[in-house]
Amino acid sequence: MSGLANLHRAPWFWAWVAAFAAFLATWSMSAGGGGGMALAVAALTFASFSVLTGLGQMLVITLGPGNTDLSIPATMTLAGTLSLKLMGGMTATPALVVLAGLLSTIAIGAGVGIANFALIRLLRIPPIIATLSASFLYQSLAIWSNRGLRIKPPQALADFTTARDLLGVPNLAWVALAISAGFWVLLNLSLFGRRVSAIGQNQRAARLAGVAVGRVMGATYVTCAIMAALTGFLLACFSGGAALNMGAEFLLMSIAVTVIGGSSIAGGNSNVPGIWAGALFMYLIVSMLNSYGLGAGVRLLSTGIIIIAIVAVASGRKANA
């Protein structure tokens, strides 16, 4: 009973309340309150992409102030473009083609993560500047390799990413849920997760306690880049091909879902369940604004105000705690 009584104190609780309220508001404005299942399916599908990028960004932000990966959009574009180009040129069996696409996606993400951390560690460039600068290189590589072509994904992958094969829930949502569970275990039950939190809480103390700060931070940036690459791969398969601007909206979104979900922007505290709440809330808010017929500029302004308000409220509550 005490656990239920203190449920409202959980950092993810109010994010889920907000997501549920946004669902009800959006549902009430769609076809006279009908189409609830269609709205839920759409929310789960598109929120899955935000969850995947948010998980990686959350891991980086947990490292402490100044740690943010701004190369996520470019990494998504690069991975989606190169992996589909590789699979499009293969004549092997469908299973081998899909495996090659996944392995190339992971390799691209790992390469991006290593390059990002090399700039941060070896050249002593602040993470925000390093990842932003590197993103121009990744985007240029994607443009050079794409050359204006839109390569279609293998039919098996296109069918998988758009289907609902289990309990009517989108396959993408199951994939994101499984990866989320893995992240929860990683952050809450593993030595690596404790070390990430320790670095975020006090990097100097963590180093004095014997934590290999450089290795942990490097692994974190690599993981974030792999998550971005995987999201780009799945999004390209879902949308019928890679586009050069496919990751643009996920720069703000990956940070927003992390903060809205209850993770500390100051580092040292992560919150996997809140990532889902933040992702669903953001999708539903945008859908609700679309229902009013607002222009893109008004939607962006409204979304920004909502994010600022939530961050301000969260900061105030922590200050008073």
Secondary structure as GFF3:
##gff-version 3
##sequence-region A 1 321
A	DSSP	alpha_helix	2	5	.	.	.	ID=ss1
A	DSSP	three_ten_helix	7	9	.	.	.	ID=ss2
A	DSSP	alpha_helix	13	28	.	.	.	ID=ss3
A	DSSP	three_ten_helix	31	33	.	.	.	ID=ss4
A	DSSP	alpha_helix	36	61	.	.	.	ID=ss5
A	DSSP	alpha_helix	72	88	.	.	.	ID=ss6
A	DSSP	alpha_helix	94	121	.	.	.	ID=ss7
A	DSSP	alpha_helix	127	146	.	.	.	ID=ss8
A	DSSP	alpha_helix	155	162	.	.	.	ID=ss9
A	DSSP	alpha_helix	171	189	.	.	.	ID=ss10
A	DSSP	alpha_helix	191	201	.	.	.	ID=ss11
A	DSSP	alpha_helix	203	208	.	.	.	ID=ss12
A	DSSP	alpha_helix	213	239	.	.	.	ID=ss13
A	DSSP	alpha_helix	250	260	.	.	.	ID=ss14
A	DSSP	alpha_helix	272	291	.	.	.	ID=ss15
A	DSSP	alpha_helix	296	320	.	.	.	ID=ss16
###
